[in-house]
Amino acid sequence: MEQPIFLDNNSTTPVDPQVLEAMLPYFHENPGNAASQHKPGQYAEDAVEDARESVANIINASAHELIFTSGATESLNIAIQGILRNGKCGNHIITSSTEHPAVLDCCKALENGGAELSILRVDNNGEIDLDELKQSIKENTCMIAIMYANNETGVINPVDAIAEIASANQIPYICDATQAIGKIPVDVESGGIDIMAFSAHKIYGPKGTGALFISSKYEKEISPSYYGGEQERGLSPGTQNVPAIVGFGEACRIARRNLREDSDRIAELRHKLEFKLLTSCECEINGADSNRLPNTCNILFKNIESQLLLESVHGQLALSTGSACSSGNSTPSHVLQAMGKSSQQIMESVRFSLGKYTTSKDIDFAIKLILERVEAFGLITFEESRNL
């Protein structure tokens, strides 16, 4: 069966064939548990540590500062809950209104348990106000949790400035860099980021594994959230997923090597997509005036219900209306809400996220198909489209 053109790479990415090839021996030929003392176990441990070095390299960190987890969601929960549980620096959390649910839902649950929570607003372009961040800091502020780049709009936050504010106030800065890794250069050392989370499956690696970078400065400040072993410094205990970790390491090696070439080519394709749609139909880019990831555009098609548009291209294009972690419910995008979009505008917005396997031919086909559907739907009103 022919697969639709995949333009939903912010939700996940296909596994790179080189990544799969690197993983395969650890399913059968080298089956050892990395915690075992025999030779197969040692092979597995060596493979894990080699991967740890490669994953650390993509963010310019030291391998000893990085632990493996099941993904960014677990990493973020370990960090946020672990700092609060440690109890050394207060119970006030600062985050932003456009964070991924892995951060927002965790912070709100902690607020229900007695923590204080400040949620920063964003402007119409999805950007936070650094002055509001400074004004939100209290004596009992224990962390600042603000993402590197938004998964729905691609808007990139001023992470260097955020890190500088956090450092000046001796507050750990937790950064969800899931969407940034492999798309733009990320450097925790020069950027001054204290704690960072990301996942393998967003950079053509396997699902089910991720990383948590913890700078040496804060390695003693995170208490375990659960127990059952000493793996990964006791913060993510249990048998390590050796094949997935090996795949993660290989994905990072490839991404680091090809970052500039892939990003430049993808940015050109996105420009082509945006330019043609903006000049051929009534639409606008959400967050257009912000610094954005090179692969992401969130497009508002005026007076056309996005779900109907997605259904009309189903089987030919794979697109989304927002976060894959929230797409199973009918709640409007909290990101676009925070940016001041009306309910109707939110229901008219579609996310396009390109990847390294996206071709110029793919974009030409997508433009042609979208414009055909937009022209057809333009003959009916928004309210009529909702009733189809």
Buried (B, 14 or more C-beta within 10 A) or exposed (E): EEEEBBBBBBBBBBBBEBBBEBBEBBEEEBBBBBBBEEEBBEBBBEBBEBBBBBBBBBBBBBBEBBBBBBBBBBBBBBBBBBBBEBEEBBBBBBBBBBBBBBBBBBBBEBBEEEBBBBBBEBBBBBBBEBEBBEEBBBEEBBBBBBBBBBBBBBBBBBBEBBBBBBBEBEBBBBBBBBBBBBBBBBBBEEBBBBBBBBBBBBBBBBBBBBBBBBBEEBBEBBBBBEEEEEBBBBBBBEEBBBBBBBBBBBBBBBBBEEBEEBBEBBBEBBEBBBEBBBEEBEBBBBBBEBBBBBBBBBBBBBBBBBBBBBEBBEEBBBBBBBBEBBBEEEEBBBBBBBBEBEEBBBBBBBBBBBBBEBEEEBBBBBBEBBBEBBEEBBEBEBEEBEEE
